[in-house]
Amino acid sequence: MNPTPQHSEEAVARAANSRLVRDFGLLIKSATRLEQRIDSALRRECGISHTMLEVLIRLCRQPGEEVNQRQLADDLTLTSSGTTRLIDRMEEAGLVRRAPSAEDRRVALVEPTLEGRKAFLRAAAVHAQVVEKYFVKPLAADDYAQLTGALSEIAKALRDTR
């Protein structure tokens, strides 16, 4: 059976090599490699994963804020069960503790421990070094500002449309 013109090998290759496919692939590849560098540095220097740091960032952002696991799952785009397992590991490591909610017995609030706050400060410094080296330094200041502005607009567009 002969392929139709729109399904020819040339048409398929053009689609696979399109600017949009290439540019989006570059974004994903760069973000994935940067995340891998951050995760490796955090595991090596702090003994925590990048995802654990993301939890600690969320918990430390507003001192005294009560954050439940459902909010964490939404904020970190994790499943509910994945968040539960992650918080279990972090609790076992002494980084966070669960506390019952005063308003709803079914809800467990998560808060950083003193050890968790110390680990967060160490990890935040390591994170900043890696981000500076691989995300900020390769770009001129104007290019960096343009990139972060563009990423903000993309994030806004993704938030506003479902």
Protein Blocks (a to p, Z undefined) as FASTA:
>chain_A
ZZdfklgmklmmmmmmgmklmmmmmmmmmmmmmmmmmmmmmmmmnopafklmmmmmmmmm
pghiacdfklmmmmnopafklmmmmmmmmmmnopaccdddfklmkbccddddfklmmmmm
mmmmmmmmmmmmmmmmmpcfklmmmmmmmmmmmmmmmmmpZZ
